Amino acid sequence: MEMQWWIWLVFGVALVLLELVMPTFFILWFGIGAVLVALVALAAPSLPLDMQVLLWVLFSSVTTFLWFKVFRRKQPDTRWTADSVIGEVGLLTASVSPFQKGRVRFQKPILGNEEWVCVADSDIAAGARVRLSAIEGNIARVVPA
């Protein structure tokens, strides 16, 4: 059975369009592989079907490998640790004392939260600026800034 080059082209374009509908960012490489097979089949019209399918698998694998290992930019490591945020300054929204928990709001999110339940070793009134001295579980320990 001889498969025409334009069938590969239609198949490849359909896969690329399917990627637009289902953004998995994986189907795209099979579509590009099919378009490349269409170009090869156009240049060599007597290429048997099993060789075309083998080329499609090869091109799809190579494009997938090239994207994930070579061309894709490495994402910066944006994981935060508790030690990296010590010293951040926030604003108390509820007063805090040694025996009463308060709330502190930070200008930028600290470990994913802008507002934290906080504790302190001394009385600090609401509206005061405080500095983060430690994170103990899900509670921030603060000191006056």
The first five atom37 places (N, CA, C, CB, O) and aatype in JSON, in Angstrom:
{
  "aatype": [12, 6, 12, 5, 17, 17, 9, 17, 10, 19, 13, 7, 19, 0, 10, 19, 10, 10, 6, 10, 19, 12, 14, 16, 13, 13, 9, 10, 17, 13, 7, 9, 7, 0, 19, 10, 19, 0, 10, 19, 0, 10, 0, 0, 14, 15, 10, 14, 10, 3, 12, 5, 19, 10, 10, 17, 19, 10, 13, 15, 15, 19, 16, 16, 13, 10, 17, 13, 11, 19, 13, 1, 1, 11, 5, 14, 3, 16, 1, 17, 16, 0, 3, 15, 19, 9, 7, 6, 19, 7, 10, 10, 16, 0, 15, 19, 15, 14, 13, 5, 11, 7, 1, 19, 1, 13, 5, 11, 14, 9, 10, 7, 2, 6, 6, 17, 19, 4, 19, 0, 3, 15, 3, 9, 0, 0, 7, 0, 1, 19, 1, 10, 15, 0, 9, 6, 7, 2, 9, 0, 1, 19, 19, 14, 0],
  "atom_mask": [
    [1, 1, 1, 1, 1],
    [1, 1, 1, 1, 1],
    [1, 1, 1, 1, 1],
    [1, 1, 1, 1, 1],
    [1, 1, 1, 1, 1],
    [1, 1, 1, 1, 1],
    [1, 1, 1, 1, 1],
    [1, 1, 1, 1, 1],
    [1, 1, 1, 1, 1],
    [1, 1, 1, 1, 1],
    [1, 1, 1, 1, 1],
    [1, 1, 1, 0, 1],
    [1, 1, 1, 1, 1],
    [1, 1, 1, 1, 1],
    [1, 1, 1, 1, 1],
    [1, 1, 1, 1, 1],
    [1, 1, 1, 1, 1],
    [1, 1, 1, 1, 1],
    [1, 1, 1, 1, 1],
    [1, 1, 1, 1, 1],
    [1, 1, 1, 1, 1],
    [1, 1, 1, 1, 1],
    [1, 1, 1, 1, 1],
    [1, 1, 1, 1, 1],
    [1, 1, 1, 1, 1],
    [1, 1, 1, 1, 1],
    [1, 1, 1, 1, 1],
    [1, 1, 1, 1, 1],
    [1, 1, 1, 1, 1],
    [1, 1, 1, 1, 1],
    [1, 1, 1, 0, 1],
    [1, 1, 1, 1, 1],
    [1, 1, 1, 0, 1],
    [1, 1, 1, 1, 1],
    [1, 1, 1, 1, 1],
    [1, 1, 1, 1, 1],
    [1, 1, 1, 1, 1],
    [1, 1, 1, 1, 1],
    [1, 1, 1, 1, 1],
    [1, 1, 1, 1, 1],
    [1, 1, 1, 1, 1],
    [1, 1, 1, 1, 1],
    [1, 1, 1, 1, 1],
    [1, 1, 1, 1, 1],
    [1, 1, 1, 1, 1],
    [1, 1, 1, 1, 1],
    [1, 1, 1, 1, 1],
    [1, 1, 1, 1, 1],
    [1, 1, 1, 1, 1],
    [1, 1, 1, 1, 1],
    [1, 1, 1, 1, 1],
    [1, 1, 1, 1, 1],
    [1, 1, 1, 1, 1],
    [1, 1, 1, 1, 1],
    [1, 1, 1, 1, 1],
    [1, 1, 1, 1, 1],
    [1, 1, 1, 1, 1],
    [1, 1, 1, 1, 1],
    [1, 1, 1, 1, 1],
    [1, 1, 1, 1, 1],
    [1, 1, 1, 1, 1],
    [1, 1, 1, 1, 1],
    [1, 1, 1, 1, 1],
    [1, 1, 1, 1, 1],
    [1, 1, 1, 1, 1],
    [1, 1, 1, 1, 1],
    [1, 1, 1, 1, 1],
    [1, 1, 1, 1, 1],
    [1, 1, 1, 1, 1],
    [1, 1, 1, 1, 1],
    [1, 1, 1, 1, 1],
    [1, 1, 1, 1, 1],
    [1, 1, 1, 1, 1],
    [1, 1, 1, 1, 1],
    [1, 1, 1, 1, 1],
    [1, 1, 1, 1, 1],
    [1, 1, 1, 1, 1],
    [1, 1, 1, 1, 1],
    [1, 1, 1, 1, 1],
    [1, 1, 1, 1, 1],
    [1, 1, 1, 1, 1],
    [1, 1, 1, 1, 1],
    [1, 1, 1, 1, 1],
    [1, 1, 1, 1, 1],
    [1, 1, 1, 1, 1],
    [1, 1, 1, 1, 1],
    [1, 1, 1, 0, 1],
    [1, 1, 1, 1, 1],
    [1, 1, 1, 1, 1],
    [1, 1, 1, 0, 1],
    [1, 1, 1, 1, 1],
    [1, 1, 1, 1, 1],
    [1, 1, 1, 1, 1],
    [1, 1, 1, 1, 1],
    [1, 1, 1, 1, 1],
    [1, 1, 1, 1, 1],
    [1, 1, 1, 1, 1],
    [1, 1, 1, 1, 1],
    [1, 1, 1, 1, 1],
    [1, 1, 1, 1, 1],
    [1, 1, 1, 1, 1],
    [1, 1, 1, 0, 1],
    [1, 1, 1, 1, 1],
    [1, 1, 1, 1, 1],
    [1, 1, 1, 1, 1],
    [1, 1, 1, 1, 1],
    [1, 1, 1, 1, 1],
    [1, 1, 1, 1, 1],
    [1, 1, 1, 1, 1],
    [1, 1, 1, 1, 1],
    [1, 1, 1, 1, 1],
    [1, 1, 1, 0, 1],
    [1, 1, 1, 1, 1],
    [1, 1, 1, 1, 1],
    [1, 1, 1, 1, 1],
    [1, 1, 1, 1, 1],
    [1, 1, 1, 1, 1],
    [1, 1, 1, 1, 1],
    [1, 1, 1, 1, 1],
    [1, 1, 1, 1, 1],
    [1, 1, 1, 1, 1],
    [1, 1, 1, 1, 1],
    [1, 1, 1, 1, 1],
    [1, 1, 1, 1, 1],
    [1, 1, 1, 1, 1],
    [1, 1, 1, 1, 1],
    [1, 1, 1, 0, 1],
    [1, 1, 1, 1, 1],
    [1, 1, 1, 1, 1],
    [1, 1, 1, 1, 1],
    [1, 1, 1, 1, 1],
    [1, 1, 1, 1, 1],
    [1, 1, 1, 1, 1],
    [1, 1, 1, 1, 1],
    [1, 1, 1, 1, 1],
    [1, 1, 1, 1, 1],
    [1, 1, 1, 0, 1],
    [1, 1, 1, 1, 1],
    [1, 1, 1, 1, 1],
    [1, 1, 1, 1, 1],
    [1, 1, 1, 1, 1],
    [1, 1, 1, 1, 1],
    [1, 1, 1, 1, 1],
    [1, 1, 1, 1, 1],
    [1, 1, 1, 1, 1]
  ],
  "atom_positions": [
    [[0.85, -1.18, 0.0], [0.0, 0.0, 0.0], [0.9, 1.25, 0.0], [-0.97, -0.01, 1.23], [1.84, 1.36, 0.79]],
    [[0.58, 2.15, -0.88], [1.36, 3.38, -0.97], [0.56, 4.51, -0.35], [1.73, 3.7, -2.44], [-0.6, 4.73, -0.69]],
    [[1.21, 5.23, 0.55], [0.54, 6.33, 1.22], [1.07, 7.63, 0.63], [0.78, 6.29, 2.76], [2.28, 7.84, 0.56]],
    [[0.17, 8.48, 0.21], [0.55, 9.73, -0.42], [1.13, 10.7, 0.6], [-0.65, 10.36, -1.12], [0.79, 10.64, 1.78]],
    [[2.0, 11.58, 0.15], [2.66, 12.54, 1.02], [1.68, 13.5, 1.67], [3.68, 13.32, 0.24], [1.87, 13.9, 2.82]],
    [[0.62, 13.86, 0.96], [-0.32, 14.85, 1.49], [-1.13, 14.3, 2.67], [-1.26, 15.32, 0.39], [-1.63, 15.06, 3.49]],
    [[-1.26, 12.97, 2.74], [-1.97, 12.37, 3.88], [-1.17, 12.6, 5.15], [-2.2, 10.84, 3.66], [-1.73, 12.91, 6.2]],
    [[0.16, 12.46, 5.05], [1.02, 12.75, 6.2], [0.92, 14.22, 6.59], [2.48, 12.39, 5.89], [0.92, 14.56, 7.78]],
    [[0.84, 15.1, 5.59], [0.74, 16.53, 5.86], [-0.57, 16.86, 6.59], [0.83, 17.33, 4.55], [-0.57, 17.62, 7.55]],
    [[-1.67, 16.28, 6.11], [-2.97, 16.5, 6.77], [-2.94, 15.93, 8.18], [-4.12, 15.86, 5.95], [-3.45, 16.56, 9.11]],
    [[-2.36, 14.75, 8.36], [-2.25, 14.14, 9.68], [-1.41, 15.01, 10.62], [-1.63, 12.74, 9.58], [-1.78, 15.2, 11.78]],
    [[-0.3, 15.53, 10.12], [0.56, 16.38, 10.94], [-0.12, 17.67, 11.33], [0.0, 0.0, 0.0], [-0.03, 18.09, 12.49]],
    [[-0.79, 18.32, 10.39], [-1.5, 19.57, 10.7], [-2.64, 19.3, 11.68], [-2.05, 20.22, 9.4], [-2.89, 20.11, 12.57]],
    [[-3.33, 18.16, 11.52], [-4.41, 17.81, 12.46], [-3.86, 17.62, 13.87], [-5.13, 16.52, 11.99], [-4.49, 18.04, 14.84]],
    [[-2.7, 16.99, 13.99], [-2.1, 16.8, 15.31], [-1.67, 18.14, 15.92], [-0.89, 15.86, 15.23], [-1.83, 18.35, 17.12]],
    [[-1.13, 19.03, 15.11], [-0.74, 20.34, 15.62], [-1.98, 21.12, 16.07], [0.04, 21.14, 14.53], [-1.95, 21.78, 17.11]],
    [[-3.07, 21.04, 15.29], [-4.32, 21.69, 15.69], [-4.91, 21.05, 16.94], [-5.34, 21.65, 14.54], [-5.49, 21.74, 17.77]],
    [[-4.77, 19.74, 17.07], [-5.23, 19.06, 18.29], [-4.46, 19.56, 19.5], [-5.07, 17.54, 18.15], [-5.02, 19.66, 20.6]],
    [[-3.2, 19.88, 19.31], [-2.4, 20.43, 20.41], [-2.96, 21.78, 20.85], [-0.92, 20.59, 19.97], [-2.9, 22.11, 22.04]],
    [[-3.51, 22.56, 19.93], [-4.12, 23.83, 20.31], [-5.37, 23.63, 21.16], [-4.46, 24.63, 19.06], [-5.66, 24.44, 22.03]],
    [[-6.1, 22.54, 20.9], [-7.31, 22.25, 21.66], [-6.98, 21.63, 23.02], [-8.23, 21.32, 20.87], [-7.57, 21.99, 24.04]],
    [[-6.03, 20.72, 23.01], [-5.61, 20.04, 24.25], [-4.16, 20.42, 24.53], [-5.76, 18.47, 24.13], [-3.25, 19.76, 24.04]],
    [[-3.93, 21.48, 25.3], [-2.55, 21.96, 25.49], [-1.71, 21.05, 26.38], [-2.57, 23.35, 26.07], [-1.41, 21.39, 27.52]],
    [[-1.34, 19.89, 25.85], [-0.5, 18.97, 26.6], [0.97, 19.21, 26.32], [-0.87, 17.54, 26.28], [1.83, 18.76, 27.08]],
    [[1.26, 19.91, 25.23], [2.6, 20.18, 24.76], [3.38, 18.89, 24.53], [3.34, 21.07, 25.76], [4.58, 18.81, 24.77]],
    [[2.66, 17.88, 24.07], [3.32, 16.62, 23.74], [2.88, 16.14, 22.36], [3.01, 15.55, 24.8], [3.67, 15.54, 21.64]],
    [[1.64, 16.39, 21.99], [1.11, 15.97, 20.69], [1.79, 16.75, 19.56], [-0.41, 16.17, 20.63], [1.9, 16.26, 18.44]],
    [[2.23, 17.95, 19.87], [2.88, 18.81, 18.88], [4.04, 18.11, 18.19], [3.37, 20.09, 19.54], [4.21, 18.25, 16.97]],
    [[4.83, 17.38, 18.92], [6.03, 16.75, 18.36], [5.67, 15.63, 17.39], [6.92, 16.21, 19.47], [6.4, 15.38, 16.44]],
    [[4.54, 14.94, 17.63], [4.08, 13.92, 16.68], [3.58, 14.58, 15.4], [2.97, 13.06, 17.31], [3.76, 14.04, 14.31]],
    [[2.96, 15.76, 15.54], [2.52, 16.5, 14.36], [3.68, 16.99, 13.53], [0.0, 0.0, 0.0], [3.66, 16.89, 12.3]],
    [[4.72, 17.52, 14.19], [5.91, 17.96, 13.46], [6.59, 16.77, 12.79], [6.9, 18.68, 14.41], [7.09, 16.9, 11.67]],
    [[6.62, 15.63, 13.46], [7.18, 14.42, 12.86], [6.42, 14.0, 11.61], [0.0, 0.0, 0.0], [7.03, 13.58, 10.63]],
    [[5.09, 14.12, 11.63], [4.29, 13.76, 10.46], [4.53, 14.73, 9.31], [2.8, 13.73, 10.83], [4.59, 14.31, 8.15]],
    [[4.67, 16.01, 9.62], [4.97, 16.99, 8.56], [6.34, 16.71, 7.94], [4.92, 18.44, 9.12], [6.51, 16.82, 6.73]],
    [[7.31, 16.33, 8.76], [8.64, 15.99, 8.23], [8.57, 14.74, 7.34], [9.63, 15.76, 9.38], [9.26, 14.67, 6.33]],
    [[7.76, 13.76, 7.72], [7.59, 12.57, 6.88], [6.92, 12.96, 5.57], [6.74, 11.48, 7.61], [7.25, 12.41, 4.52]],
    [[5.98, 13.91, 5.6], [5.35, 14.38, 4.36], [6.38, 14.98, 3.43], [4.26, 15.41, 4.67], [6.32, 14.75, 2.22]],
    [[7.32, 15.74, 3.98], [8.37, 16.33, 3.14], [9.28, 15.24, 2.54], [9.21, 17.32, 3.97], [9.67, 15.33, 1.37]],
    [[9.62, 14.24, 3.34], [10.46, 13.15, 2.84], [9.7, 12.34, 1.79], [10.91, 12.22, 4.0], [10.27, 11.96, 0.76]],
    [[8.41, 12.08, 2.03], [7.61, 11.31, 1.07], [7.4, 12.1, -0.22], [6.25, 10.94, 1.68], [7.26, 11.5, -1.29]],
    [[7.37, 13.42, -0.14], [7.27, 14.25, -1.35], [8.55, 14.15, -2.16], [6.96, 15.72, -0.98], [8.52, 14.12, -3.39]],
    [[9.69, 14.12, -1.47], [10.99, 14.03, -2.16], [11.25, 12.62, -2.69], [12.12, 14.44, -1.2], [11.88, 12.46, -3.74]],
    [[10.77, 11.6, -2.0], [10.98, 10.2, -2.41], [9.62, 9.51, -2.47], [11.96, 9.45, -1.42], [9.23, 8.87, -1.49]],
    [[8.9, 9.63, -3.58], [7.52, 9.12, -3.64], [7.41, 7.59, -3.57], [6.89, 9.58, -4.91], [6.32, 7.08, -3.3]],
    [[8.47, 6.85, -3.78], [8.38, 5.39, -3.76], [8.73, 4.8, -2.39], [9.3, 4.81, -4.81], [9.0, 3.61, -2.28]],
    [[8.72, 5.62, -1.35], [9.06, 5.17, 0.0], [7.94, 4.27, 0.52], [9.3, 6.38, 0.96], [6.78, 4.7, 0.55]],
    [[8.24, 3.03, 0.94], [7.18, 2.13, 1.42], [6.56, 2.63, 2.74], [7.74, 0.71, 1.62], [7.18, 3.4, 3.49]],
    [[5.33, 2.17, 3.0], [4.58, 2.62, 4.17], [5.29, 2.29, 5.48], [3.2, 2.0, 4.16], [5.32, 3.12, 6.39]],
    [[5.86, 1.09, 5.6], [6.53, 0.75, 6.86], [7.73, 1.67, 7.12], [6.98, -0.71, 6.83], [8.03, 1.98, 8.28]],
    [[8.42, 2.09, 6.07], [9.54, 3.02, 6.24], [9.02, 4.41, 6.63], [10.39, 3.1, 4.93], [9.65, 5.1, 7.42]],
    [[7.87, 4.81, 6.09], [7.27, 6.09, 6.44], [6.87, 6.11, 7.91], [6.05, 6.39, 5.55], [7.11, 7.09, 8.61]],
    [[6.27, 5.03, 8.38], [5.87, 4.95, 9.79], [7.11, 4.95, 10.69], [5.02, 3.67, 10.05], [7.12, 5.59, 11.74]],
    [[8.14, 4.24, 10.27], [9.39, 4.23, 11.03], [10.01, 5.63, 11.09], [10.39, 3.23, 10.41], [10.5, 6.06, 12.13]],
    [[9.98, 6.34, 9.98], [10.48, 7.71, 9.96], [9.64, 8.61, 10.87], [10.48, 8.26, 8.52], [10.18, 9.49, 11.55]],
    [[8.34, 8.4, 10.88], [7.47, 9.21, 11.73], [7.81, 9.0, 13.21], [5.98, 8.85, 11.47], [7.9, 9.96, 13.97]],
    [[8.01, 7.74, 13.61], [8.39, 7.44, 14.99], [9.75, 8.06, 15.29], [8.43, 5.91, 15.23], [9.95, 8.63, 16.36]],
    [[10.68, 7.95, 14.36], [12.02, 8.5, 14.56], [11.98, 10.03, 14.66], [12.95, 8.06, 13.42], [12.55, 10.59, 15.59]],
    [[11.31, 10.7, 13.73], [11.23, 12.16, 13.76], [10.51, 12.66, 15.0], [10.52, 12.67, 12.51], [10.92, 13.65, 15.6]],
    [[9.44, 11.98, 15.39], [8.7, 12.39, 16.59], [9.57, 12.24, 17.83], [7.41, 11.57, 16.73], [9.56, 13.1, 18.71]],
    [[10.3, 11.15, 17.91], [11.17, 10.93, 19.06], [12.3, 11.95, 19.11], [11.75, 9.52, 19.03], [12.63, 12.46, 20.18]],
    [[12.89, 12.23, 17.96], [14.01, 13.19, 17.92], [13.53, 14.59, 18.29], [14.66, 13.2, 16.53], [14.19, 15.27, 19.07]],
    [[12.39, 15.03, 17.74], [11.9, 16.37, 18.08], [11.51, 16.47, 19.55], [10.7, 16.73, 17.2], [11.74, 17.5, 20.18]],
    [[10.93, 15.42, 20.09], [10.6, 15.42, 21.51], [11.87, 15.49, 22.35], [9.78, 14.16, 21.88], [11.95, 16.27, 23.3]],
    [[12.86, 14.68, 22.0], [14.12, 14.69, 22.74], [14.79, 16.04, 22.64], [15.06, 13.6, 22.22], [15.26, 16.58, 23.65]],
    [[14.85, 16.61, 21.45], [15.51, 17.91, 21.28], [14.82, 18.98, 22.11], [15.51, 18.31, 19.8], [15.49, 19.84, 22.68]],
    [[13.51, 18.95, 22.17], [12.82, 19.97, 22.95], [13.12, 19.83, 24.44], [11.31, 19.9, 22.71], [13.51, 20.8, 25.09]],
    [[12.94, 18.65, 24.97], [13.06, 18.47, 26.41], [14.5, 18.48, 26.91], [12.41, 17.2, 26.81], [14.74, 18.79, 28.08]],
    [[15.46, 18.15, 26.06], [16.84, 18.08, 26.53], [17.72, 19.22, 26.05], [17.43, 16.79, 26.1], [18.71, 19.54, 26.7]],
    [[17.39, 19.84, 24.93], [18.29, 20.82, 24.36], [17.69, 22.22, 24.33], [18.68, 20.41, 22.97], [18.27, 23.16, 24.88]],
    [[16.52, 22.38, 23.7], [16.0, 23.71, 23.42], [15.2, 24.33, 24.55], [15.17, 23.65, 22.21], [15.18, 25.56, 24.68]],
    [[14.57, 23.54, 25.35], [13.74, 24.11, 26.42], [14.64, 24.78, 27.45], [12.86, 23.02, 27.07], [15.62, 24.19, 27.91]],
    [[14.29, 25.99, 27.81], [15.08, 26.69, 28.82], [14.83, 26.08, 30.18], [14.74, 28.19, 28.84], [13.72, 25.69, 30.53]],
    [[15.88, 26.01, 30.91], [15.77, 25.47, 32.26], [15.01, 26.47, 33.13], [17.17, 25.18, 32.86], [15.31, 27.67, 33.1]],
    [[14.05, 25.99, 33.88], [13.3, 26.84, 34.79], [14.17, 27.14, 36.0], [11.96, 26.17, 35.21], [14.79, 26.23, 36.56]],
    [[14.21, 28.38, 36.41], [15.01, 28.69, 37.6], [14.4, 28.01, 38.83], [15.11, 30.22, 37.82], [13.19, 27.83, 38.93]],
    [[15.27, 27.65, 39.73], [14.83, 27.0, 40.95], [14.21, 28.06, 41.86], [16.01, 26.27, 41.67], [14.91, 28.84, 42.49]],
    [[12.85, 28.06, 41.92], [12.16, 29.1, 42.68], [11.64, 28.56, 44.01], [11.0, 29.67, 41.87], [10.79, 29.18, 44.64]],
    [[12.14, 27.43, 44.43], [11.71, 26.91, 45.73], [12.3, 27.77, 46.84], [12.13, 25.43, 45.91], [13.48, 28.11, 46.83]],
    [[11.45, 28.09, 47.76], [11.88, 28.91, 48.89], [12.05, 28.02, 50.1], [10.88, 30.06, 49.18], [11.35, 27.01, 50.25]],
    [[12.95, 28.39, 50.94], [13.09, 27.71, 52.22], [12.82, 28.72, 53.31], [14.5, 27.06, 52.37], [12.86, 29.93, 53.08]],
    [[12.55, 28.24, 54.48], [12.28, 29.14, 55.6], [13.48, 30.02, 55.88], [11.91, 28.34, 56.85], [13.31, 31.19, 56.24]],
    [[14.68, 29.5, 55.74], [15.89, 30.29, 56.01], [16.06, 31.44, 55.03], [17.12, 29.4, 55.97], [16.65, 32.47, 55.38]],
    [[15.55, 31.3, 53.82], [15.75, 32.35, 52.82], [14.84, 33.55, 53.03], [15.53, 31.79, 51.43], [15.08, 34.61, 52.44]],
    [[13.81, 33.43, 53.86], [12.89, 34.54, 54.07], [13.04, 35.19, 55.44], [11.47, 34.07, 53.89], [12.34, 36.16, 55.75]],
    [[13.92, 34.67, 56.26], [14.15, 35.27, 57.57], [14.65, 36.69, 57.39], [15.16, 34.42, 58.41], [15.55, 36.95, 56.58]],
    [[14.06, 37.62, 58.14], [14.46, 39.01, 58.03], [13.5, 39.86, 57.23], [0.0, 0.0, 0.0], [13.65, 41.08, 57.19]],
    [[12.51, 39.25, 56.58], [11.52, 40.02, 55.82], [10.71, 40.88, 56.79], [10.58, 39.07, 55.0], [10.43, 40.48, 57.92]],
    [[10.34, 42.07, 56.33], [9.6, 43.01, 57.16], [8.13, 42.97, 56.76], [10.16, 44.46, 57.02], [7.79, 42.94, 55.58]],
    [[7.26, 42.95, 57.78], [5.83, 42.94, 57.55], [5.11, 43.92, 58.46], [0.0, 0.0, 0.0], [5.73, 44.57, 59.29]],
    [[3.8, 44.01, 58.29], [2.97, 44.92, 59.06], [1.98, 44.1, 59.88], [2.22, 45.94, 58.13], [1.28, 43.24, 59.34]],
    [[1.92, 44.36, 61.19], [0.98, 43.64, 62.04], [-0.43, 44.12, 61.75], [1.32, 43.82, 63.55], [-0.69, 45.33, 61.79]],
    [[-1.34, 43.2, 61.47], [-2.74, 43.57, 61.26], [-3.55, 43.3, 62.51], [-3.33, 42.79, 60.07], [-4.65, 43.84, 62.67]],
    [[-3.04, 42.47, 63.4], [-3.66, 42.22, 64.71], [-2.54, 42.18, 65.74], [-4.51, 40.88, 64.71], [-1.49, 41.59, 65.49]],
    [[-2.76, 42.8, 66.87], [-1.71, 42.89, 67.89], [-1.3, 41.51, 68.38], [-2.17, 43.75, 69.07], [-2.07, 40.55, 68.3]],
    [[-0.07, 41.44, 68.88], [0.48, 40.17, 69.33], [1.13, 40.39, 70.69], [1.5, 39.6, 68.3], [1.68, 41.45, 70.97]],
    [[1.06, 39.37, 71.52], [1.72, 39.4, 72.82], [2.23, 37.99, 73.1], [0.74, 39.9, 73.96], [1.94, 37.06, 72.35]],
    [[2.98, 37.82, 74.19], [3.52, 36.48, 74.46], [2.45, 35.4, 74.62], [4.36, 36.53, 75.71], [2.73, 34.23, 74.37]],
    [[1.25, 35.78, 75.02], [0.2, 34.78, 75.24], [-0.96, 34.93, 74.28], [-0.3, 34.86, 76.66], [-2.01, 34.33, 74.49]],
    [[-0.8, 35.73, 73.24], [-1.88, 35.95, 72.28], [-1.27, 35.98, 70.87], [-2.66, 37.28, 72.59], [-0.3, 36.69, 70.61]],
    [[-1.86, 35.21, 69.97], [-1.38, 35.19, 68.59], [-1.93, 36.4, 67.85], [-1.8, 33.87, 67.87], [-3.04, 36.85, 68.11]],
    [[-1.14, 36.9, 66.94], [-1.56, 38.02, 66.11], [-1.5, 37.63, 64.65], [0.0, 0.0, 0.0], [-1.35, 36.45, 64.31]],
    [[-1.61, 38.62, 63.78], [-1.51, 38.37, 62.34], [-0.58, 39.4, 61.74], [-2.92, 38.42, 61.66], [-0.61, 40.58, 62.11]],
    [[0.25, 38.95, 60.82], [1.19, 39.83, 60.13], [0.99, 39.67, 58.63], [2.66, 39.51, 60.55], [0.79, 38.56, 58.13]],
    [[1.07, 40.79, 57.91], [0.94, 40.79, 56.45], [2.26, 41.27, 55.85], [-0.25, 41.69, 55.97], [2.81, 42.29, 56.25]],
    [[2.75, 40.48, 54.89], [3.99, 40.81, 54.21], [3.68, 41.39, 52.84], [4.91, 39.57, 54.09], [2.65, 41.08, 52.24]],
    [[4.57, 42.23, 52.35], [4.35, 42.88, 51.07], [4.4, 41.88, 49.92], [5.39, 43.98, 50.86], [3.61, 41.98, 48.98]],
    [[5.31, 40.93, 49.99], [5.37, 39.86, 49.0], [5.1, 38.54, 49.72], [6.76, 39.82, 48.26], [5.42, 38.41, 50.9]],
    [[4.52, 37.57, 49.03], [4.2, 36.3, 49.7], [5.43, 35.62, 50.26], [3.5, 35.37, 48.73], [6.47, 35.54, 49.62]],
    [[5.29, 35.13, 51.47], [6.33, 34.37, 52.13], [5.89, 32.9, 52.12], [6.6, 34.89, 53.61], [4.9, 32.53, 52.75]],
    [[6.63, 32.09, 51.38], [6.31, 30.67, 51.26], [4.86, 30.47, 50.8], [6.54, 29.94, 52.59], [4.2, 29.53, 51.23]],
    [[4.38, 31.36, 49.94], [3.05, 31.2, 49.36], [1.94, 31.97, 50.04], [0.0, 0.0, 0.0], [0.84, 32.04, 49.49]],
    [[2.17, 32.55, 51.21], [1.13, 33.29, 51.93], [1.56, 34.72, 52.17], [0.8, 32.6, 53.25], [2.71, 34.98, 52.52]],
    [[0.63, 35.65, 51.98], [0.92, 37.05, 52.3], [0.66, 37.35, 53.77], [0.08, 37.98, 51.41], [1.32, 38.21, 54.36]],
    [[-0.3, 36.65, 54.36], [-0.66, 36.92, 55.75], [-0.44, 35.66, 56.57], [-2.14, 37.39, 55.86], [-0.81, 34.56, 56.17]],
    [[0.18, 35.85, 57.74], [0.54, 34.73, 58.6], [0.03, 34.98, 60.02], [2.07, 34.51, 58.61], [-0.06, 36.12, 60.47]],
    [[-0.3, 33.89, 60.7], [-0.52, 33.95, 62.15], [0.86, 34.08, 62.76], [-1.31, 32.68, 62.7], [1.8, 33.4, 62.33]],
    [[1.0, 34.95, 63.76], [2.33, 35.18, 64.3], [2.32, 35.16, 65.83], [2.88, 36.52, 63.8], [1.28, 35.32, 66.47]],
    [[3.5, 34.95, 66.38], [3.73, 35.0, 67.83], [4.95, 35.88, 68.05], [3.93, 33.56, 68.45], [5.78, 36.04, 67.16]],
    [[5.05, 36.45, 69.28], [6.19, 37.29, 69.63], [6.49, 37.12, 71.11], [5.91, 38.78, 69.29], [5.65, 36.65, 71.87]],
    [[7.69, 37.49, 71.5], [8.1, 37.4, 72.9], [7.72, 38.65, 73.69], [9.59, 37.17, 72.99], [7.86, 38.67, 74.92]],
    [[7.25, 39.69, 73.02], [6.87, 40.93, 73.7], [5.57, 41.45, 73.08], [8.0, 42.0, 73.6], [5.14, 40.99, 72.02]],
    [[4.96, 42.41, 73.76], [3.73, 43.02, 73.24], [4.08, 43.93, 72.07], [2.99, 43.81, 74.36], [4.97, 44.78, 72.17]],
    [[3.36, 43.75, 70.97], [3.53, 44.62, 69.8], [2.13, 45.01, 69.33], [4.36, 43.9, 68.64], [1.29, 44.14, 69.11]],
    [[1.88, 46.29, 69.17], [0.56, 46.78, 68.8], [0.31, 46.59, 67.3], [0.41, 48.26, 69.17], [1.24, 46.52, 66.5]],
    [[-0.98, 46.5, 66.94], [-1.36, 46.4, 65.54], [-0.9, 47.66, 64.8], [-2.89, 46.21, 65.39], [-0.93, 48.75, 65.36]],
    [[-0.47, 47.5, 63.56], [0.02, 48.61, 62.77], [1.53, 48.79, 62.84], [0.0, 0.0, 0.0], [2.09, 49.59, 62.09]],
    [[2.19, 48.08, 63.73], [3.65, 48.2, 63.87], [4.35, 47.35, 62.81], [4.1, 47.77, 65.29], [3.81, 46.35, 62.34]],
    [[5.53, 47.77, 62.44], [6.34, 47.01, 61.5], [7.16, 45.99, 62.29], [7.28, 47.95, 60.66], [7.75, 46.31, 63.32]],
    [[7.16, 44.76, 61.79], [7.87, 43.68, 62.47], [8.78, 42.97, 61.47], [6.88, 42.68, 63.12], [8.59, 43.05, 60.26]],
    [[9.76, 42.27, 62.02], [10.7, 41.51, 61.19], [10.51, 40.03, 61.5], [12.19, 41.96, 61.46], [10.37, 39.64, 62.66]],
    [[10.51, 39.21, 60.46], [10.36, 37.77, 60.61], [11.65, 37.19, 61.16], [10.0, 37.1, 59.25], [12.71, 37.34, 60.57]],
    [[11.55, 36.5, 62.32], [12.75, 35.92, 62.91], [12.8, 34.4, 62.77], [12.83, 36.29, 64.38], [13.87, 33.81, 62.82]],
    [[11.63, 33.76, 62.59], [11.61, 32.31, 62.41], [10.24, 31.9, 61.89], [11.94, 31.57, 63.74], [9.25, 32.62, 62.05]],
    [[10.2, 30.74, 61.28], [8.93, 30.12, 60.91], [8.87, 28.8, 61.64], [8.8, 29.92, 59.34], [9.73, 27.93, 61.49]],
    [[7.83, 28.66, 62.45], [7.65, 27.46, 63.27], [6.38, 26.77, 62.82], [7.6, 27.81, 64.81], [5.29, 27.07, 63.3]],
    [[6.53, 25.84, 61.9], [5.36, 25.17, 61.33], [4.62, 26.13, 60.43], [0.0, 0.0, 0.0], [5.16, 26.57, 59.41]],
    [[3.37, 26.46, 60.8], [2.62, 27.43, 60.02], [2.42, 28.73, 60.78], [1.29, 26.86, 59.63], [1.47, 29.47, 60.51]],
    [[3.3, 29.01, 61.73], [3.24, 30.23, 62.53], [4.56, 30.97, 62.38], [2.95, 29.92, 64.02], [5.63, 30.38, 62.44]],
    [[4.45, 32.29, 62.18], [5.64, 33.13, 62.03], [6.01, 33.74, 63.38], [5.4, 34.23, 60.99], [5.15, 34.27, 64.08]],
    [[7.27, 33.67, 63.73], [7.76, 34.34, 64.94], [8.33, 35.67, 64.48], [8.84, 33.48, 65.72], [9.17, 35.73, 63.58]],
    [[7.85, 36.78, 65.13], [8.26, 38.11, 64.73], [8.88, 38.86, 65.9], [7.08, 38.88, 64.17], [8.65, 38.56, 67.07]],
    [[9.69, 39.87, 65.53], [10.28, 40.79, 66.49], [10.04, 42.19, 65.97], [11.82, 40.5, 66.71], [9.86, 42.37, 64.77]],
    [[10.04, 43.2, 66.85], [9.85, 44.57, 66.34], [10.96, 44.95, 65.36], [9.81, 45.58, 67.51], [12.11, 44.57, 65.53]],
    [[10.58, 45.69, 64.33], [11.55, 46.03, 63.27], [12.42, 47.19, 63.68], [10.83, 46.38, 61.97], [13.29, 47.61, 62.92]]
  ]
}
